[in-house]
Amino acid sequence: MGDLEQVLESTVSGLGCQLADFDFSNRNRLLRVFIDKPAGVTVDDCEAVTRQLQRVLPVEGIDYDRLEVSSPGLDRRLKKASDFERFAGHRADVRLRVPVNGRRNFVGTLRGVRDGRIELDFEGGHLDFDLADMDRARLVPEL
């Protein structure tokens, strides 16, 4: 998937967007690409990225049946340290690979990244962890 990620990253960034996430589902036949922009993603952005990827992916030898391009949504996944920095002050739901004090699931407010470790304040405490120790994380929509 490393080559795919590089192709997606360069194509999306070339159109003024950022690659927020991607995944293959339905036995690698459906490729979902999630894009982001500081000012927000428009339908036109999704169309432009779709058209460009429909040209680039076959040239790169990446096989798929269906392609979906959209914004990451309110409950977006957090994957990179830059995601945790960008969304400092927002609430997140974090699941760790290995329990800390008997717990793997934490919901709290992101405090950003310090010395390469992600910081989260949750009810009853503070947690800091390495990105490699994280199983998954999502923003908690605040409506």
Backbone bond lengths (Angstrom), bond angles and torsions (degrees), N, CA, C in turn:
res aa  C-N    CA-C-N  psi(-1)  N-CA   C-N-CA  omega(-1)  CA-C   N-CA-C  phi
1 M - - - 1.457 - - 1.522 111.58 -
2 G 1.322 117.18 -12.41 1.455 119.85 -179.19 1.523 112.05 -58.77
3 D 1.344 117.60 -44.37 1.459 120.91 179.05 1.520 110.74 -63.35
4 L 1.334 117.22 -42.73 1.454 121.27 179.09 1.519 110.50 -60.12
5 E 1.327 116.75 -45.24 1.460 120.05 -179.51 1.526 111.04 -60.65
6 Q 1.328 116.96 -41.00 1.463 120.77 179.26 1.524 111.17 -64.92
7 V 1.327 116.61 -42.41 1.469 121.15 179.12 1.523 110.22 -63.10
8 L 1.339 116.33 -46.09 1.462 120.36 179.60 1.526 110.87 -63.19
9 E 1.330 115.82 -46.30 1.468 121.18 -178.57 1.519 111.19 -58.30
10 S 1.324 117.78 -48.95 1.466 120.09 -176.81 1.526 111.12 -69.48
11 T 1.318 118.59 -37.72 1.462 121.41 179.91 1.524 110.73 -66.77
12 V 1.321 116.46 -48.24 1.465 121.62 -177.46 1.529 110.38 -65.53
13 S 1.334 117.19 -44.85 1.469 119.30 -178.59 1.522 110.81 -67.20
14 G 1.324 117.43 -30.95 1.462 121.17 176.96 1.519 112.78 -64.19
15 L 1.326 116.53 -18.55 1.468 121.46 178.73 1.530 111.95 -103.66
16 G 1.336 116.41 14.75 1.456 120.67 175.08 1.521 115.03 82.04
17 C 1.331 116.66 15.04 1.464 120.90 179.16 1.529 109.05 -116.93
18 Q 1.335 115.07 176.33 1.461 121.03 175.84 1.520 107.97 -119.81
19 L 1.327 116.55 144.61 1.456 121.18 174.38 1.523 107.64 -80.15
20 A 1.335 116.56 112.03 1.463 120.51 -179.82 1.521 110.53 -85.63
21 D 1.332 116.81 -38.11 1.463 121.21 -176.53 1.522 108.39 -173.70
22 F 1.316 116.13 167.77 1.465 121.61 172.40 1.515 107.84 -159.07
23 D 1.317 115.79 158.00 1.458 119.81 172.72 1.513 110.36 -158.23
24 F 1.321 113.99 155.32 1.457 123.06 173.55 1.512 106.84 -104.89
25 S 1.315 117.44 135.46 1.462 119.59 173.83 1.522 108.14 -137.82
26 N 1.323 114.90 177.02 1.457 120.93 -177.87 1.536 110.26 56.12
27 R 1.314 114.97 54.88 1.474 122.91 179.70 1.527 112.19 55.65
28 N 1.329 114.65 46.48 1.472 122.00 177.08 1.524 113.30 61.63
29 R 1.320 116.90 29.29 1.459 119.91 177.90 1.529 111.74 -103.59
30 L 1.337 117.89 -24.07 1.455 122.63 178.67 1.523 108.10 -109.51
31 L 1.315 115.95 118.92 1.463 121.83 178.20 1.518 108.19 -104.83
32 R 1.330 115.79 117.80 1.467 121.58 176.70 1.524 108.05 -105.78
33 V 1.314 115.31 130.03 1.462 121.85 -179.56 1.528 107.10 -123.56
34 F 1.327 115.89 127.92 1.458 121.72 -179.40 1.524 108.16 -111.44
35 I 1.331 115.74 122.96 1.459 121.15 -177.17 1.526 110.01 -114.61
36 D 1.321 115.54 159.02 1.457 120.71 -179.09 1.524 109.12 -143.55
37 K 1.315 115.75 157.56 1.461 123.90 174.80 1.518 107.23 -147.84
38 P 1.315 118.01 146.04 1.463 119.45 179.46 1.533 112.76 -55.12
39 A 1.320 117.89 -37.24 1.469 121.27 -178.30 1.528 111.94 -85.03
40 G 1.333 117.45 -2.67 1.458 121.11 -177.90 1.523 111.33 101.58
41 V 1.313 115.54 151.23 1.459 122.70 -177.22 1.527 109.16 -91.09
42 T 1.330 115.95 134.30 1.456 121.22 177.27 1.527 109.78 -107.24
43 V 1.323 115.54 168.41 1.467 120.84 175.60 1.533 109.25 -61.24
44 D 1.330 116.66 -37.97 1.471 120.49 178.85 1.525 111.45 -61.97
45 D 1.348 117.16 -38.29 1.468 120.57 176.77 1.527 109.95 -61.47
46 C 1.322 116.28 -46.60 1.473 120.72 -179.34 1.527 111.02 -61.88
47 E 1.327 116.66 -41.42 1.468 120.39 178.42 1.519 111.43 -64.33
48 A 1.338 117.13 -43.97 1.468 120.70 -179.14 1.526 110.89 -63.28
49 V 1.324 117.10 -43.87 1.465 120.59 179.82 1.527 110.11 -66.45
50 T 1.324 117.27 -41.30 1.474 120.82 178.01 1.520 110.65 -58.73
51 R 1.348 116.68 -51.07 1.476 120.29 -179.03 1.528 111.22 -58.32
52 Q 1.343 116.48 -43.76 1.466 119.50 -178.41 1.526 111.38 -67.21
53 L 1.344 117.22 -43.04 1.468 119.99 179.43 1.524 111.47 -65.25
54 Q 1.336 117.85 -33.31 1.466 120.68 178.04 1.523 110.95 -64.52
55 R 1.320 117.23 -24.98 1.474 121.13 175.58 1.534 111.63 -85.29
56 V 1.342 115.66 -43.13 1.467 121.50 -171.72 1.535 112.99 -75.68
57 L 1.329 117.52 -44.51 1.475 120.51 -173.46 1.525 113.29 -58.65
58 P 1.346 120.53 -46.23 1.472 119.02 178.15 1.538 112.67 -62.49
59 V 1.335 116.05 -37.75 1.469 120.20 178.51 1.527 110.38 -62.47
60 E 1.341 116.85 -36.24 1.461 122.34 -179.83 1.530 112.41 -82.77
61 G 1.330 117.35 -0.96 1.466 121.17 178.29 1.516 113.49 76.02
62 I 1.319 117.69 23.96 1.460 121.53 179.34 1.523 108.03 -95.77
63 D 1.330 115.22 117.55 1.455 122.81 -173.17 1.526 110.61 -96.48
64 Y 1.320 115.92 131.93 1.466 121.98 178.07 1.527 107.17 -156.66
65 D 1.330 117.53 161.70 1.461 121.30 175.98 1.524 111.62 -100.71
66 R 1.342 116.34 -42.62 1.460 121.62 -177.86 1.506 110.41 -129.80
67 L 1.322 115.63 146.16 1.458 122.41 179.56 1.523 108.17 -127.06
68 E 1.332 116.61 129.91 1.464 122.34 174.96 1.521 107.85 -124.24
69 V 1.321 116.62 130.66 1.461 122.04 177.58 1.528 107.20 -122.98
70 S 1.333 116.35 127.96 1.463 120.21 -179.67 1.522 110.26 -153.80
71 S 1.333 115.26 176.27 1.459 120.15 173.98 1.530 107.81 -77.52
72 P 1.323 118.21 161.79 1.466 120.30 -177.97 1.526 114.19 -73.83
73 G 1.315 118.66 -12.97 1.462 121.10 178.12 1.519 112.87 84.35
74 L 1.330 115.02 173.96 1.462 121.09 -177.61 1.525 112.55 -69.20
75 D 1.333 116.39 -30.12 1.471 120.80 -178.46 1.525 110.83 -102.44
76 R 1.310 115.60 40.11 1.466 122.15 -175.03 1.518 112.48 -55.43
77 R 1.328 114.74 148.63 1.456 120.44 174.58 1.516 109.42 -74.77
78 L 1.305 115.77 146.43 1.461 122.93 175.81 1.520 106.66 -110.92
79 K 1.321 117.06 123.48 1.459 119.89 -174.49 1.523 113.48 -124.89
80 K 1.331 116.31 -37.54 1.459 121.09 -173.61 1.528 109.83 -106.37
81 A 1.312 115.73 157.01 1.470 120.18 177.30 1.526 110.15 -56.26
82 S 1.331 116.86 -36.29 1.465 119.98 -179.88 1.533 111.47 -64.00
83 D 1.339 117.96 -30.10 1.472 121.00 175.76 1.530 110.03 -63.63
84 F 1.331 116.09 -43.74 1.465 120.64 -178.09 1.534 111.06 -68.83
85 E 1.310 116.40 -32.88 1.459 120.79 177.28 1.527 109.96 -71.17
86 R 1.315 116.10 -46.17 1.468 121.60 -178.41 1.527 112.18 -60.57
87 F 1.333 116.35 -38.22 1.460 120.17 -175.24 1.531 113.20 -101.59
88 A 1.331 116.13 23.00 1.472 119.78 173.91 1.522 108.43 -57.05
89 G 1.336 115.55 136.93 1.456 120.96 -177.77 1.521 112.81 95.50
90 H 1.328 117.63 -13.05 1.466 121.95 178.07 1.532 109.88 -95.27
91 R 1.323 115.56 159.26 1.466 121.15 177.50 1.525 109.64 -84.26
92 A 1.331 115.17 143.76 1.459 120.99 -179.74 1.519 110.24 -141.31
93 D 1.316 115.11 153.12 1.457 124.29 175.19 1.532 105.91 -109.38
94 V 1.325 117.09 115.26 1.463 122.61 -174.19 1.524 109.54 -118.48
95 R 1.321 115.85 135.17 1.469 121.61 173.83 1.527 107.38 -120.92
96 L 1.337 115.59 125.29 1.463 121.35 -179.37 1.522 110.35 -92.64
97 R 1.314 116.21 157.16 1.472 121.33 177.89 1.530 111.20 -70.59
98 V 1.321 116.28 -37.58 1.462 122.43 -176.89 1.531 108.09 -124.11
99 P 1.326 118.31 136.55 1.469 120.35 -178.69 1.528 113.53 -61.61
100 V 1.325 115.07 146.63 1.459 123.49 172.30 1.525 105.17 -116.21
101 N 1.328 116.73 118.60 1.469 121.69 -175.81 1.529 111.60 51.92
102 G 1.340 115.66 40.51 1.457 121.11 176.45 1.520 115.45 81.30
103 R 1.337 118.25 3.14 1.465 122.59 -178.38 1.512 111.55 -120.82
104 R 1.337 115.36 141.20 1.464 120.52 173.84 1.528 111.93 -113.77
105 N 1.337 117.43 -22.82 1.465 122.01 -176.19 1.525 110.82 -106.29
106 F 1.329 114.92 130.87 1.459 121.29 -179.74 1.526 109.02 -137.60
107 V 1.310 117.07 136.65 1.464 122.85 172.46 1.516 106.34 -122.44
108 G 1.326 115.35 125.13 1.459 118.70 -178.35 1.511 111.53 -168.72
109 T 1.315 115.68 -165.72 1.460 122.85 -177.93 1.522 109.81 -99.98
110 L 1.319 115.36 127.11 1.469 120.54 178.04 1.521 109.50 -69.58
111 R 1.324 115.83 137.71 1.455 121.78 177.51 1.520 112.03 -111.19
112 G 1.335 116.64 -0.23 1.455 120.26 178.37 1.514 111.65 103.77
113 V 1.326 114.97 -155.72 1.462 122.06 -176.63 1.520 108.27 -125.85
114 R 1.337 116.04 129.60 1.454 121.10 177.60 1.524 108.32 -132.53
115 D 1.319 115.52 128.00 1.472 121.72 -179.63 1.525 111.63 52.18
116 G 1.346 116.48 38.19 1.456 121.53 176.89 1.522 114.90 78.79
117 R 1.315 117.35 3.66 1.470 121.12 -179.71 1.526 109.64 -114.43
118 I 1.318 115.66 140.15 1.456 122.42 -179.74 1.518 108.70 -83.10
119 E 1.338 116.34 135.89 1.461 121.30 -177.90 1.522 109.89 -113.63
120 L 1.344 114.73 136.36 1.454 122.33 -178.80 1.522 108.96 -139.91
121 D 1.333 116.33 127.81 1.469 121.07 172.68 1.517 107.10 -97.10
122 F 1.317 117.00 128.32 1.460 121.22 178.00 1.515 108.37 -128.97
123 E 1.322 116.03 165.17 1.462 119.59 -179.37 1.520 108.82 -58.73
124 G 1.293 116.33 117.08 1.448 120.38 178.62 1.515 114.24 97.69
125 G 1.344 118.50 2.02 1.450 116.07 178.47 1.512 115.86 171.84
126 H 1.321 113.55 -169.07 1.456 123.58 -179.18 1.526 107.32 -132.79
127 L 1.306 116.52 141.63 1.459 121.99 -179.65 1.513 108.62 -131.82
128 D 1.315 116.87 135.02 1.456 119.64 167.54 1.517 107.65 -130.34
129 F 1.331 115.44 139.20 1.469 120.85 -172.57 1.517 110.15 -150.01
130 D 1.333 115.17 158.39 1.455 122.03 175.46 1.518 109.20 -80.74
131 L 1.307 116.42 147.10 1.463 121.77 177.86 1.529 110.82 -55.48
132 A 1.323 117.12 -36.20 1.466 121.50 -179.84 1.527 112.25 -65.66
133 D 1.346 117.38 -21.39 1.467 121.57 179.82 1.523 112.64 -84.63
134 M 1.330 116.93 -5.11 1.455 121.61 -175.84 1.526 110.37 -90.53
135 D 1.328 115.96 134.83 1.463 121.80 173.32 1.525 109.39 -85.26
136 R 1.330 116.60 -49.44 1.460 121.69 177.91 1.526 109.23 -160.65
137 A 1.340 114.82 160.50 1.466 120.53 175.16 1.524 108.79 -153.62
138 R 1.324 114.88 142.63 1.461 121.93 177.96 1.516 109.07 -138.86
139 L 1.330 115.21 149.41 1.452 119.12 170.67 1.516 108.84 -69.78
140 V 1.321 116.71 146.34 1.468 122.33 174.10 1.521 106.35 -99.04
141 P 1.347 117.69 113.50 1.479 119.88 -178.52 1.528 110.47 -60.14
142 E 1.324 114.50 135.78 1.459 121.10 176.79 1.517 107.28 -115.51
143 L 1.317 115.11 102.45 1.461 120.19 -175.71 1.504 111.39 -99.02
